[in-house]
């Protein structure tokens, strides 16, 4: 057998796989799904609570964005490291470590007394979330062959959708309940995380194949440092300092230099954190490019939709959560139905192309909204966007996992999760800057007021609401343009039949 696109060669003999029944697979996935639920819940539960949190802690539009960006930044920067660790060490133990870090960050975020503290502890949450995002994909790949994975994507989609639905609703309810308040948006996930630890210990059983190899600490440090520097640069440039100022050039230069050094180190390392052969595989590269816009849609859409419905339209947090149901329902249904159809036919590209086209269409339609757009029409646009994202998100991961061997599935899956988080991090930051500048231009001020309207007189509050409402169209227009990258990428991905084994036992077709 031969390796694919520069990857390490396949083993001469592949050990026989343990065939698991449906019940055994679901039991093994139960704790993992709980962990995924609490991870997604943490990001969505805060979306409708953010205006109240920022007002209570005296924050600004910049800090509003950074409460989300801090988590996404650390999630993005640590995802490749978690993926590599899963290829070398016990996957089950790593999942439990990630959950523990996440739970600790949640408790401390709930106790924060200032915006600075909250942002710092949200960053700690992101480290755990990075592990959960990468390791969930890895464990699923280790349990279920690609051809059968669609049968279980409905469960993954249902958990994802439930977390997205319940997050804004629970967050709004907690904010609207005087005896609880926004701090419980962080505390509420702690018991779920603890339960998932216990369930994982009892139900998840995976063969541990440990490879004796030194961990690439230098590559991990350079990669994490370079990514972090560039993300901070994107977040601050044009707002805290000019794009061509000395701090901007220094920060960007440091990030690029660190990444250039990381490439040199990774090319020489025995077990690189991010193997460079991945970038010689056409499917991996195109799926990674396509995942960038998916991350922007998922993270940016959740964050800014809550702001749109509460600030621009004046709805309470709980109602704002209900108004996002079309997006989440479309995502859940599309993920479930497309997964079942893929498992039956073994064909997946048609669903990727359709999903990418619908995602772009939904974003383009949302680019037309303003402060007076009928809510029902906005809901229709959100449904289209949700259907597109549901058909695209998991299938991009499936395409990558179908091309790599089990021994490299960690780094390959982490790469997709990494670029998806990268798209979300950069997208939330850039879209936040676009929104801030647009609102400022409509209000005739370079420093638009924060989302707290309580201290304004009715006329001023109405002006701010209208300015915010009329600015979100530009935000979604930028996202629509970015989603064209996903559409182009999935059109070029070669369709390889889904294998029926967890490990790859046959070489891929020529040119794949």
LINRAUR-V450546 format. One record per residue. N is the residue number from 1. PHI is phi in degrees with one decimal (none if undefined). Layout:
((N/PHI) (N/PHI))
This chain:
((1/none) (2/-121.3) (3/-79.1) (4/-108.3) (5/50.7) (6/84.4) (7/-74.6) (8/-58.3) (9/-65.1) (10/-69.4) (11/-65.7) (12/-63.2) (13/-129.9) (14/-101.2) (15/-63.2) (16/-61.8) (17/-93.6) (18/-85.4) (19/-81.1) (20/-104.8) (21/-75.4) (22/-60.4) (23/-64.4) (24/-64.3) (25/-64.7) (26/-64.5) (27/-63.5) (28/-67.0) (29/-83.1) (30/-58.3) (31/-66.0) (32/-66.0) (33/-67.2) (34/-62.5) (35/-64.6) (36/-63.6) (37/-60.2) (38/-69.0) (39/-67.0) (40/-67.4) (41/-57.5) (42/-63.9) (43/-83.4) (44/-85.1) (45/-67.7) (46/-87.6) (47/-61.9) (48/-79.6) (49/-88.1) (50/-58.6) (51/-56.2) (52/-69.0) (53/-61.5) (54/-64.5) (55/-66.8) (56/-68.1) (57/-98.1) (58/59.2) (59/-93.8) (60/-126.2) (61/-59.9) (62/-64.1) (63/-68.6) (64/-55.2) (65/-69.0) (66/-71.9) (67/-60.5) (68/-85.1) (69/-62.8) (70/-58.7) (71/-66.1) (72/-65.5) (73/-64.0) (74/-70.6) (75/-60.0) (76/-64.4) (77/-67.2) (78/-97.2) (79/-57.9) (80/-59.8) (81/-65.8) (82/-60.3) (83/-61.9) (84/-66.3) (85/-58.2) (86/-69.0) (87/-80.1) (88/-108.3) (89/-128.6) (90/-64.9) (91/-64.8) (92/-62.7) (93/-63.2) (94/-64.5) (95/-61.1) (96/-66.3) (97/-64.5) (98/-62.2) (99/-63.3) (100/-62.5) (101/-61.1) (102/-63.5) (103/-64.2) (104/-61.3) (105/-61.7) (106/-65.8) (107/-61.5) (108/-69.0) (109/-65.0) (110/-67.2) (111/-95.2) (112/-61.3) (113/-108.5) (114/-151.4) (115/-63.8) (116/-61.8) (117/-65.2) (118/-61.0) (119/-63.1) (120/-63.7) (121/-74.3) (122/-65.6) (123/-64.3) (124/-64.0) (125/-54.5) (126/-63.5) (127/-61.5) (128/-66.4) (129/-64.5) (130/-60.1) (131/-64.8) (132/-67.0) (133/-64.0) (134/-73.0) (135/-72.7) (136/-59.4) (137/-63.6) (138/-67.4) (139/-65.0) (140/-59.9) (141/-65.7) (142/-77.7) (143/-95.0) (144/-127.3) (145/-62.8) (146/-54.4) (147/-66.2) (148/-94.2) (149/-67.1) (150/-61.8) (151/-64.4) (152/-103.2) (153/-65.0) (154/-63.1) (155/-66.0) (156/-62.0) (157/-65.1) (158/-65.7) (159/-64.8) (160/-60.2) (161/-67.2) (162/-61.5) (163/-65.2) (164/-68.9) (165/-71.6) (166/-71.3) (167/-57.6) (168/-60.2) (169/-66.5) (170/-64.5) (171/-61.1) (172/-64.2) (173/-64.4) (174/-64.0) (175/-66.5) (176/-79.2) (177/-97.2) (178/-57.2) (179/-71.9) (180/-111.0) (181/93.1) (182/-68.0) (183/-62.8) (184/-73.0) (185/-63.8) (186/-95.8) (187/-70.6) (188/-65.4) (189/-82.9) (190/-62.8) (191/-61.8) (192/-65.7) (193/-62.4) (194/-66.1) (195/-63.1) (196/-63.1) (197/-61.8) (198/-66.4) (199/-63.9) (200/-60.3) (201/-62.0) (202/-89.3) (203/-113.5) (204/-86.0) (205/-128.5) (206/-127.4) (207/-67.3) (208/-95.7) (209/-110.6) (210/-88.8) (211/-99.9) (212/-76.3) (213/-152.7) (214/-69.0) (215/-72.4) (216/-77.8) (217/-67.4) (218/-63.3) (219/-63.3) (220/-62.9) (221/-65.3) (222/-67.7) (223/-65.0) (224/-63.9) (225/-64.2) (226/-65.5) (227/-63.3) (228/-61.9) (229/-61.8) (230/-69.4) (231/-68.5) (232/-64.2) (233/-61.8) (234/-62.1) (235/-71.1) (236/-100.2) (237/-63.6) (238/83.9) (239/-126.3) (240/-79.8) (241/-153.2) (242/-70.0) (243/-61.5) (244/-102.8) (245/-79.4) (246/-60.8) (247/-60.8) (248/-65.3) (249/-65.8) (250/-65.9) (251/-67.5) (252/-65.3) (253/-63.4) (254/-63.7) (255/-64.5) (256/-66.8) (257/-64.6) (258/-64.6) (259/-69.0) (260/-63.8) (261/-65.1) (262/-62.8) (263/-61.8) (264/-64.6) (265/-65.6) (266/-65.5) (267/-67.9) (268/-104.3) (269/-71.9) (270/-69.6) (271/-129.0) (272/-65.1) (273/-62.2) (274/-128.9) (275/-58.5) (276/-71.9) (277/-64.1) (278/-58.4) (279/-81.7) (280/-101.8) (281/-96.9) (282/-60.0) (283/-63.7) (284/-62.1) (285/-64.0) (286/-68.5) (287/-65.3) (288/-64.4) (289/-60.8) (290/-65.7) (291/-73.9) (292/-60.4) (293/-69.0) (294/-62.0) (295/-62.4) (296/-62.1) (297/-66.7) (298/-65.8) (299/-78.9) (300/-64.4) (301/-60.8) (302/-63.8) (303/-66.1) (304/-83.3) (305/-66.7) (306/-59.8) (307/-68.2) (308/-63.1) (309/-68.6) (310/-83.2) (311/-84.6) (312/-76.4) (313/-108.7) (314/77.1) (315/-84.4) (316/-69.6) (317/-54.0) (318/-64.1) (319/-65.0) (320/-60.5) (321/-64.2) (322/-62.8) (323/-71.5) (324/-90.3) (325/-57.0) (326/-58.4) (327/-62.4) (328/-72.2) (329/-63.4) (330/-61.4) (331/-63.6) (332/-64.6) (333/-64.7) (334/-66.1) (335/-63.7) (336/-68.6) (337/-65.8) (338/-64.5) (339/-63.4) (340/-64.1) (341/-66.7) (342/-65.9) (343/-63.8) (344/-74.3) (345/-99.8) (346/78.2) (347/-103.7) (348/-129.7) (349/-65.7) (350/-59.4) (351/-75.3) (352/-63.6) (353/-64.0) (354/-61.8) (355/-62.8) (356/-64.3) (357/-65.3) (358/-68.3) (359/-60.7) (360/-62.8) (361/-64.0) (362/-60.7) (363/-67.1) (364/-63.6) (365/-67.6) (366/-66.3) (367/-67.6) (368/-95.1) (369/-78.5) (370/-145.3) (371/-73.0) (372/-116.9) (373/-64.2) (374/-54.6) (375/-62.0) (376/-61.6) (377/-67.6) (378/-59.8) (379/-61.3) (380/-63.0) (381/-63.1) (382/-65.9) (383/-63.0) (384/-61.3) (385/-62.8) (386/-64.5) (387/-62.1) (388/-63.3) (389/-66.1) (390/-65.0) (391/-81.3) (392/-102.9) (393/-57.4) (394/-73.0) (395/-72.6) (396/-65.2) (397/-65.5) (398/-59.7) (399/-60.7) (400/-70.7) (401/-64.4) (402/-74.5) (403/-101.7) (404/-113.0) (405/-80.6) (406/-59.8) (407/-70.8) (408/-118.6) (409/-67.0) (410/-64.1) (411/-69.3) (412/-68.4) (413/-66.0) (414/-64.9) (415/-63.4) (416/-65.6) (417/-63.1) (418/-63.2) (419/-70.0) (420/-65.5) (421/-66.1) (422/-61.8) (423/-62.5) (424/-66.4) (425/-65.1) (426/-64.6) (427/-65.8) (428/-61.2) (429/-66.6) (430/-65.9) (431/-65.0) (432/-64.2) (433/-65.5) (434/-60.6) (435/-63.0) (436/-61.2) (437/-67.7) (438/-67.6) (439/-61.9) (440/-60.6) (441/-66.6) (442/-69.7) (443/-89.2) (444/72.8) (445/-141.5) (446/-76.9) (447/-125.5) (448/-61.9) (449/-68.1) (450/-70.3) (451/-76.3) (452/-84.1) (453/-100.6) (454/-64.3) (455/-89.6) (456/-100.5) (457/-73.0) (458/-54.6) (459/-66.2) (460/-66.3) (461/-62.8) (462/-63.8) (463/-66.1) (464/-66.0) (465/-60.5) (466/-65.2) (467/-63.6) (468/-63.3) (469/-59.8) (470/-79.9) (471/-95.5) (472/-70.2) (473/-59.2) (474/-65.5) (475/-58.9) (476/-72.5) (477/-65.7) (478/-61.2) (479/-64.6) (480/-63.9) (481/-62.9) (482/-63.9) (483/-68.8) (484/-63.1) (485/-62.7) (486/-62.2) (487/-61.0) (488/-65.4) (489/-66.0) (490/-71.2) (491/-66.8) (492/-94.6) (493/-68.1) (494/-74.4) (495/-87.8) (496/-109.0) (497/-54.9) (498/-71.3) (499/-78.1) (500/-104.1) (501/-121.8) (502/-65.9) (503/-87.0) (504/-82.3) (505/-111.1) (506/-129.1) (507/-67.7) (508/-74.4) (509/-60.1) (510/-58.9) (511/85.4) (512/-75.6))
